[in-house]
């Protein structure tokens, strides 16, 4: 703990004048503009302006003193927000609150000081985001939810910080149902070395869609991390790539060029990839159709399954690793044909008769193929057996069959 933090800890109110809020911009990818600011605590010292993060995170500091300092900073932040030009007057202010703070205050007084400050400074609650920070909460989660709902009922938006780490678990997300999920940047960085983290990050994008939330990736420091944030479905981004926390607000469009360049780069890459896969799928469909019409057009799928697959295997490129056939009801009517290293295919008869209609993609896919009669390509995903990043090409076959071909994705590490 630095001398500055010891002095604040000592409850020396003479230091209150050295406390100052700083503001880090949060960018919206859809508008390419600053959509709001996170208010962060700072203190002026002889060594310069320093973060109060260690002070608020130090368990040796009495909670009452942390709350006192936080309230001083919070009022300064709200006063500046009310009188300033945050994001062109249309921005939002993110305020960090520990669950234990808001619960204890409300349990003891029946009031929430932040709401009184919004009235004092005539701030529309819809422009304030209550950010529930990462911290253990020992009381029943329903009690935290009841306090958060007071903010929500007044019009404030709710965010949960550091999703995927520490105490920000699924129960907290399910109970609070936040408007915004903030992802821990360390998980994004770990995804560079381990694809499992990347899969977890993508799952948060799906989670956000299911509960009606938006995804915010914080701590973005490089253009590569901006690309990763876009790829996992972030709507908002925040980090040193754009700006550190600063004492003043910026023009709302000052990072528009950087965001636009990042989106253009991602869009160009995606167009190139999808064109490649569309061409690959069409080439495969033509080959499969020709082979089926030549020798199997009058055959039953179940009877022709293995023979047909074995006929087309020699014509498949080395990137194809698995082939099997299903009827329209989801029943697999062939064995699995799996290729390991080299050109050798192995037949796995145990998969014949399995029912895959329970998989969420199967019914929509079968309807799509029935109407369009052309090959479809899945998104990139991780294979359960090899853990390779693969895509599946689905080809309609005969009157009521689907041929599935799994293929490794050369660009699939982060697709």
N, C-alpha and C positions, 0 to 999 in steps of 0.2 A: 504494500500500500504506500503510495507516494505521500509526501508531506501535505500536498493539497487535500488528499482524501482524509488524512488524519485530522486536518483542521476542520473539514466539514463534519467529520464524525464527532468531533468534540462539541457539536451543537453551538459553535461560535456564530451567532447570528450576524456578527459583523462581517462575515464572509458572504452573506446573502447577496450583496450587491455585485459579487463577482460571478454569480451564477447567470448563465445565459443559454437560451435555447438556440440550437442550430437546426437546419432543415435540409434533409436530403431528398432530392426530387425522385418521383416515381413516374415512369414513362408508360403510356398506353400504346401498344403496338397498333391498334386499329386507327387511332387518330394521329399517331406519331407525335403526340404532344405530352407535355407534363400534365398528368392527371391529378397530382397531389404531392404532398410532402410528408415525410416521417419526421416528427419532432424528436430531437435527441438532446440530452443534457450535456452541457459543457461548463467548465469553470476556468476563469482567467487566473493564471498563476505567473510567477516570475519566470517559469520555463515556457510560457506561452499558453494557449488555450488547450485544455486537456479534456478527454472524454470522462464522463462520470459513470461509464459502464462498470468499471471495477468497483466503484462505490456501491452501486445498486446491486451488484452481484455478490458482495462480501457478506457472508452470514454473520460476521462479528458485529456488523453495524445494526443497531436496534431498528426494528421495523418502523417504529414511530418516527425516527429521524429520517429514514429513507422516504417515508410518506410525506413528511414536512418539506423536504427538499424537492421532491417530485411535484408537489402542489405549487410551490413557488415557480418552478420551471414551466409547469403546465399553464398557469395563468399568464405568464409572459408570452408563451407560444400562442395561446388563444387570442391575447390582446393584439399581438403582431399580425396574426392571421386575419383578424377582423378588420384591421386598419390597412393591411397591405394589399398587394395585387397578386396573390398566390394563383399561379396558373391562369392568369387573365381573369381573375375573379370567379372562375368556374371550378377551381380546384378543391381538393379535399385535404384535410389535415388528419394524419394518422397519429394517434396518441397511444403510447404503450402503457398498459396497466397489468400489474400482476394479479392473478386470480385471488390470492390471499388478501391483497389490499382492498379490492372492491367488495369482497364478501364480508370482511371484518367491518369495514366502514358502514356498509348497509345494515349489517346485523346489529351494530351498536346504535346507529342513529336513524335508520330508516330513510336516509338520504344518500344521494350520490353527488359529491361536490362538483364534478365535471358538468353535470346538467345545470347547476346553478350558475356556473361560469358561462355557459352558452347563453343563458338568459341575460346575464350581466352585459355581455358584449354583443348581444343581438346576432348571434351566429345561428344559421339554419342547421339544425342537427343532422340534416341529410348530407351536409358537407363535412361531417366528422366521422372518422373511422376509429372505433374502439378496438385496439389491437391487443388481444389476450396473449400475454407473453408466455414463453416456455418456463414452467415452474410446476413442481408437484402441488397437488391440491388434495388435502387429506379428508375434506368433507365430502358427502355424497355429491356426485356430479349434478344431480337434479337441483341442488341448492345453488350451485354456480350458475346453472342455466336460468334459474328464476331471477337472479340479479342481472344477468346479461340481457334478459328479456325487458327489463326496465329501460335500458338504453335503446333497445330495438323498438319498443313501443313509442319512444319519443322521436324516432326517425333516424337514429344513428345507424351507420353500417357497422358490421362486426367482422373482424378478421382474426384468424388464429395464426400465430407466429411459429416458425421452426417446425412445420409439419414434417413428420417422418423422423424426428429425433426426440430423445428425452421423453418428456411427459405429454407431448402433444399427440395422444393416441387416438385410436378410432372412436373410443367411447366419448371423448371430449368433442370430437368433430360431429358425431352423430347427435349428441345432446344439444350442442350450441347451434348447429346448422349455420355456419358463418357465410357471409357474402363473399369473403376472400380467403383463400388458403395461401399462406406464404411458405415457400419451400426453402429449407436449409441449403445454402450454397455448398456446404461441404459434401452433401450427397451428389450434387451436380459435378463437383470436382472428382469424386470417387468414381463416377461413371466413366471417366476417361480410362481408368485402369481395370474396371470390372463391369461387365455388361449387366450383371444382376442389379446394380444400382440404377442403371438406365431404365431397366424394366420397371422398377419400383416407381421411378419418377414419372414414367408414362402412365402408370396406374393412377397416380394422383390427378392427372389430367382427366382421366375417365371418371374418377371419384367426383371431381369438381363439376363435371357435366351432369352427373346423376343427382347431385344435391343442389344444383342451381348456383354454384359458386364460380368465381373467377380465380385463375391461378396467377400468383405473383412470385416471380423468381428474384430473390434479393442477393446482393453480393456479386453481381455480374461485373467482372473486371477486364475481360478481354473480348475481342470480337468472336473468338471461338466459343466462349461461354454464351454470348448473345445468340449464336447459331443454335447451341444446345437448348437454350431456353425457348426459342421459337419452335424447335423440333418437338419438345415435350408438351407443347400446347399452352405456353404462358400467354396471358393477355397483357400482363403488366411486368415490367422489369425495373430493377433498381440496382445501383452499384457504382463503383469508382470509374467504370468505363464512361459514365456520363458525368458524374460529379460526386465529390465527397460532401459531407454535411457542411453547410455554409450558413452564415448569419442572415443572408438576404435571399429573397425569392428571385428566380430567373424568368426571362420571357418564356412563355409556354412553348414556343416553337423552336427553341434554340438547339434542340437535339434531333429535330425532324430529319435532317439529312443523314445522320448516323443510323437512325432507325430505318429509314427508307432504304439505305444501302444494304442493311442486314436482311430486310425482307426481300429485296430484289435478288440477293445472292441465294437465299433459300429457295425462292420461287424458281429461279433458273435451274438450280440443281434438281428440284423436284420434277420440273417439266422434262428435263433430260432423262431422269430415271424412269418416269412413267412412260415416256415414249419408247424407251428400251424394252420395258416389260410388256407393253402392248404389242410391240413387234414380235417379241419372243412368244407371246401367247398365241398370236395369229399364225405364226409359223408352225407352232406345235399343233394347233387345231387343224390346219390343212393336212399335215402329215397323218394325224390320227384319223381324220375323216376318210382320207384316201385308203388307208390300211383297212378300216372297218368296211367300207363299201366294196372293196375288192374281194374280201373273203368271208365276211361275217354279217352282212346286212340282213340275212334271214335267220340269224341265230338268236337264241335266248341268251340274255346277259349272263346268267349264272353258268350256263354251259360254256360260253365263249371266254369268260373272264380271264382265266390264267393263260390259255393259249394265245389270246389276243395280246395280252401284256408282254408275253415272252417274244412275240413277233416284233413288237416295236422297240424293245429294250436296246438292241444293237444300234438303233438310230438316234439314241438320246445322248446328248453331250455329257461330259464328265461332271458337270455341276448338278445334274439330277441325281438325287440320292434315295428317293422312295417313290413307288408307284402302286396304286391300288384302285379298285373300281367299286362303286356303290350303286344300288338301285335307288329309285326316287324316294322310297320309304326310309332310306338311311341305312339299310342293311348292306354290309360289305359283301359283295358277291365274288370276290377274288381273294387270293392270298395277298399279303404284303410282299412287295419285292424291294429289297433294301440293298443299296450298294455301299460297301465299305471302301477303304483305300484301294485304289486300283480299279480295274474294270469288272470285277467279279460281282455278280448279283446273287443275293441269297433270297430264297423263297421262305416266307414265314406263314405256314398254313393256319396257325392258331388264330390269326386275325379274321379269318373268313367267318361270316355270320355275325360279326359285331354290329351293333346298332349305333350309328353316329348322329341320329336325328336329335339327340338331346343337346348337341353342341349349338350355341346361339347362332352361329353363322349358317347352319345347314339349310333350314327352311327358306330364309331369304335368298340364299344362293340358288337353291333348286328352282324357285319361282323365277328368278332372274334368267337362269339358263334356259328355262322352258320358253320364255318369251323372246329372248334375244338370240338364242342358239349360237352364241359365240363364247370364246374362252374368257374366263374371269381370273383376275390376279389378286391374291390377298395382300394385306399389309405385311411388312416384315415382322417376324416374331421369332422367339427362341425355341428351337426343337427340343422336345422333352428328352430324347435319347442322346443326341450328339452335343446339345447345347450350342449348335451352330445357329447363326442368324439366317433364316430361310424365308422363302415365300412359297405359297402353294398356287399352282395353276390348275384351274378346274375346267374341264372340257366336256361339253355334252356329248353323249355317245348313244347311238341307237335311238329308240323311242323314249326310254325312261331311265337312262343311266348317266352317271357322272364319273369321269376318269380324273383322279387326283394325282398330281405329280409335284412332289416337293423338290425344290431347287435351292441351293445355297445362293445367298445374295452377295455378290462381290462388293456392294456398297452398304451392306446391312449392319455394320457395327453400330451405327447410330441412326438408322433409317426409321 
